[in-house]
Amino acid sequence: HVQLVESGGGSVQDGGSLTLSCGYSSSSYCMAWFRQAPGKEREGLAVIDLGGGAETYIDSVKGRFTISRDNRKNILYLQMNSLKPEDTAMYYCAADACAAVHGRMNTRGAGSTPKVTDFGYWGQGTQVTVS
């Protein structure tokens, strides 16, 4: 069981940068960032392995967003650069056992991106608005 608390959201201008944080109560989980815009489904953005050594990103954020984690501080980060109005959404961090995450993602083939059903633990979300 793990508890997750996001922070760092806010309003930023088009082209700006923002870093989101997610504090976690246990470092024994694979973690991910998702976002959900009004009227849209929750979208997986990036996944990071237990030790921070492996990352997966969806195409729309590759080269602009970076997921990282500091297991000494128990904080997950999402560095977001070159933000666009279409990045406006509620952002969530998620966690689950790596064996479970990998098993679920592998059923969709190599290079699959994270889905809501891959993760069982969620934070409350933090709002990002780009204008």
C-alpha positions in Angstrom: 0.0 0.0 0.0 1.3 3.5 -0.9 0.0 7.0 -0.4 0.6 9.7 -3.0 0.3 13.5 -2.8 0.9 15.7 -5.8 1.9 19.4 -5.8 3.4 22.0 -8.0 0.5 22.7 -10.4 -0.5 26.2 -11.4 -1.0 28.6 -14.3 1.8 29.2 -16.8 2.1 30.9 -20.1 2.3 29.2 -23.5 5.9 28.0 -23.9 6.6 28.1 -20.2 7.9 25.4 -17.8 6.6 23.8 -14.7 7.7 21.0 -12.4 5.2 18.8 -10.7 6.1 16.7 -7.6 4.5 13.7 -6.0 5.4 12.6 -2.6 5.1 8.8 -1.9 5.1 6.8 1.3 7.0 3.8 -0.2 9.7 3.7 -2.8 8.9 0.0 -3.7 6.7 0.8 -6.6 6.8 1.7 -10.3 5.3 5.1 -10.8 3.7 7.1 -13.5 2.1 10.5 -14.4 -1.3 10.8 -16.0 -3.4 13.7 -16.9 -7.1 14.3 -17.6 -8.5 17.3 -19.4 -12.2 18.3 -19.0 -14.4 15.9 -21.0 -11.6 13.6 -21.9 -10.3 10.3 -20.6 -7.4 10.1 -18.2 -4.2 9.8 -20.4 -1.0 8.1 -19.3 2.1 10.3 -20.0 5.2 8.5 -18.6 6.2 5.6 -16.5 9.4 5.2 -14.4 10.8 2.0 -12.9 11.7 1.3 -9.3 15.2 2.7 -9.5 14.5 5.4 -12.1 16.4 3.6 -14.7 13.7 3.0 -17.3 11.2 5.4 -18.7 8.4 5.4 -21.2 6.7 8.4 -22.7 3.7 8.9 -25.0 4.6 10.7 -28.3 2.8 14.0 -27.5 5.2 14.7 -24.6 8.4 13.1 -25.8 11.2 15.7 -25.7 9.2 18.1 -23.6 8.4 16.2 -20.4 10.8 14.3 -18.2 9.8 11.9 -15.4 12.3 11.3 -12.6 12.3 10.1 -9.0 14.4 10.6 -5.9 14.0 7.6 -3.7 16.0 9.3 -0.9 13.4 12.0 -0.6 10.5 9.8 -1.8 9.5 12.3 -4.5 8.4 11.7 -8.1 8.9 14.6 -10.5 7.5 15.6 -13.9 9.5 18.4 -15.5 7.4 20.0 -18.2 8.9 22.3 -20.8 7.5 24.1 -23.9 4.0 23.9 -22.4 1.1 24.3 -24.8 -2.5 25.2 -24.1 -3.5 21.6 -24.9 -1.4 20.5 -21.9 -4.0 22.1 -19.6 -5.4 19.3 -17.4 -5.5 17.8 -14.0 -2.3 15.9 -13.5 -2.1 12.7 -11.4 0.7 10.5 -10.1 0.1 6.7 -9.9 1.9 3.7 -8.5 1.7 0.0 -8.4 4.0 -3.1 -8.0 6.4 -3.2 -10.9 5.7 -6.9 -11.6 2.0 -6.0 -12.0 2.7 -2.9 -14.1 5.1 -4.7 -16.5 2.8 -7.7 -16.8 -0.2 -5.5 -17.7 1.8 -3.3 -20.1 3.5 -6.3 -21.8 0.2 -7.8 -22.7 -0.2 -4.8 -25.1 3.2 -5.4 -26.7 6.6 -3.7 -26.8 6.5 0.1 -26.5 3.1 0.2 -25.0 2.2 3.4 -23.1 0.6 3.4 -19.6 -3.1 3.0 -19.1 -5.3 3.7 -16.1 -5.8 0.0 -15.5 -2.1 -0.6 -15.1 -2.0 1.2 -11.7 -3.9 0.8 -8.5 -2.8 3.7 -6.4 -3.5 7.3 -7.2 -3.0 10.8 -5.9 -5.6 13.5 -5.7 -4.3 15.5 -8.6 -2.9 18.9 -9.2 -4.2 21.4 -11.8 -2.0 22.7 -14.6 -3.4 25.6 -16.8 -1.5 26.8 -19.8 -2.7 30.0 -21.6 
